[in-house]
Amino acid sequence: MAGPVIVPKFQYDAVHDTNDGKEWSQMDLDDLQNALARGGSIEDAAIFLCRTGTQDDVRKKAEEMGWWPNEMSPARKRGVL
């Protein structure tokens, strides 16, 4: 019988921001759209895309593409937008 699954705590490290300031690939755009469509925040998407140092750029790109704010965004859920 297997024991409990232990998930390590995520430790942020700026070394992982390998895509900060890089051009957006089609895969980056697809990943951003999917992350937000599933209810992720801009911060969540930036971490996943390795662009945490440029979260403003991630938000601007999402707004430019019409993906943010969306019905799943935290502000919409709170009724702020």
C-alpha positions as CSV (number, residue, x, y, z in Angstrom):
1,M,0.0,0.0,0.0
2,A,1.3,3.4,-1.0
3,G,1.7,6.2,1.5
4,P,0.3,9.7,1.1
5,V,1.4,11.7,-1.9
6,I,3.6,14.5,-0.8
7,V,3.7,17.6,-3.1
8,P,6.7,19.8,-2.6
9,K,6.0,23.5,-1.9
10,F,6.7,25.7,-4.9
11,Q,9.7,28.0,-4.3
12,Y,9.9,31.0,-6.6
13,D,13.3,31.7,-8.1
14,A,14.0,34.5,-10.6
15,V,16.3,32.2,-12.5
16,H,13.2,30.5,-13.8
17,D,12.0,33.7,-15.6
18,T,13.7,32.6,-18.8
19,N,11.0,34.2,-21.0
20,D,10.9,37.7,-19.5
21,G,11.1,40.2,-22.3
22,K,11.1,37.6,-25.1
23,E,8.7,37.7,-28.1
24,W,5.5,35.8,-27.7
25,S,5.3,32.5,-29.5
26,Q,2.1,30.9,-30.6
27,M,2.6,28.3,-27.9
28,D,3.0,31.1,-25.3
29,L,-0.3,32.6,-26.5
30,D,-2.1,29.3,-26.4
31,D,-0.8,28.6,-22.9
32,L,-1.8,32.1,-21.7
33,Q,-5.3,31.7,-23.1
34,N,-5.7,28.3,-21.6
35,A,-4.4,29.3,-18.2
36,L,-6.8,32.2,-18.0
37,A,-9.8,30.3,-19.4
38,R,-9.3,27.7,-16.6
39,G,-9.6,30.5,-14.0
40,G,-5.9,31.2,-13.4
41,S,-4.8,34.6,-12.4
42,I,-2.3,36.8,-14.3
43,E,0.3,35.8,-11.7
44,D,-0.4,32.1,-12.2
45,A,0.0,32.5,-15.9
46,A,3.2,34.5,-15.6
47,I,4.7,31.8,-13.4
48,F,3.7,29.1,-15.8
49,L,5.0,31.0,-18.8
50,C,8.3,31.8,-17.0
51,R,7.5,35.5,-17.2
52,T,7.1,36.4,-13.5
53,G,9.4,39.4,-13.8
54,T,7.2,40.9,-16.4
55,Q,3.7,40.3,-15.1
56,D,2.6,43.7,-16.4
57,D,3.5,42.5,-19.9
58,V,1.5,39.3,-19.4
59,R,-1.5,41.3,-18.3
60,K,-1.1,43.7,-21.2
61,K,-0.9,40.8,-23.7
62,A,-4.0,39.1,-22.2
63,E,-5.9,42.4,-22.4
64,E,-4.7,43.0,-26.0
65,M,-5.9,39.5,-27.0
66,G,-9.3,40.1,-25.2
67,W,-8.7,37.3,-22.7
68,W,-8.5,39.5,-19.5
69,P,-10.5,40.3,-17.6
70,N,-12.7,37.4,-18.3
71,E,-15.7,35.8,-16.5
72,M,-13.3,33.6,-14.5
73,S,-11.0,36.4,-13.4
74,P,-10.9,37.1,-9.6
75,A,-12.2,40.7,-10.0
76,R,-15.2,39.5,-12.0
77,K,-16.0,36.8,-9.4
78,R,-16.0,39.5,-6.7
79,G,-18.2,41.7,-8.8
80,V,-15.6,44.5,-9.2
81,L,-15.7,44.4,-13.0
